[in-house]
Amino acid sequence: MLKDFITNASVLIASFFIIGHYYKNKPVRITSPLAMRINLGIVFGLLGIVLMLFSIRLTPTVIVDLRHITVIIAALYGGMAAALVSAAMIAAGRIALFGFHPASVTAAIFMLAIGIGCGFLSRARILYWKKSQIMNVFCLLLLSLCLYLNIGQKSLLLSVYLYHWSISISVVFLLFLLPGIFRWPIPFFEKYRKVKTATAPSSTIVKTSFFKQMPKGFGRSLIRHGRKLPGFP
């Protein structure tokens, strides 16, 4: 089972590299036009469906994978619209790919609940990496309940919970450490990316309405650690 979860995580991270490259020059955030946020939701919805093709089959009708992480990322950068679109696509894909039965309907309902919950949580004014883990724990709690309702075998559930929780938390944490994945849409870098080094080597000019000129080291440190500043998620 651990090997299957690692395969699922590998597909997820590799896909995020591709998506991150695609949106590098056209970042999406919660305040972007609705069409852009819906587009982001469709992209992550398709990725969630792909992940189901690499899912771990626990019983003939029950599967487990990391598709909820795609809804988390969609919600982080596309808000409620992207979260709902991605969750609805994944819910429909769950039934279309694995048949219409109580287990798939239950999973689809819980996925829609995850989309709604993550959409609301996306409005929180906290750092992105903290918000992502809060969403992750919320999703894992719902998914754990869903698996309990669909399986009910305690011996099997304990091992599934162990791998599912540990791999999910690790993957979401890695997404914000690995370069080139999801640093592109962070509002701080959109707002402060136009930085020019002045002719004098001791200063850095920052083109914003807040800063005119600041010491070179401090200016670059501010840009590099922008995500840690309060008020910038």
Protein Blocks (a to p, Z undefined) as FASTA:
>chain_A
ZZmmmmmmmmmmmmmmmmmmmmmmmccdfkbcfklmmmmmmmmmmmmmmmmmmcccfbfk
bccdfklmmmmmmmmmnojmlmmmmmmmmmmmmmmmnopafklmmmmmmmmmmmmmmmmm
mmpccdfklmmmmmmmmmmmmmmmmmmmmnopaklmmmmmmmmmmmmmmmmmmmmmpghi
lmmmgmklmmmmpccddfblkbccdddfkbmbdcfklmmmmmmmmmmpghiZZ
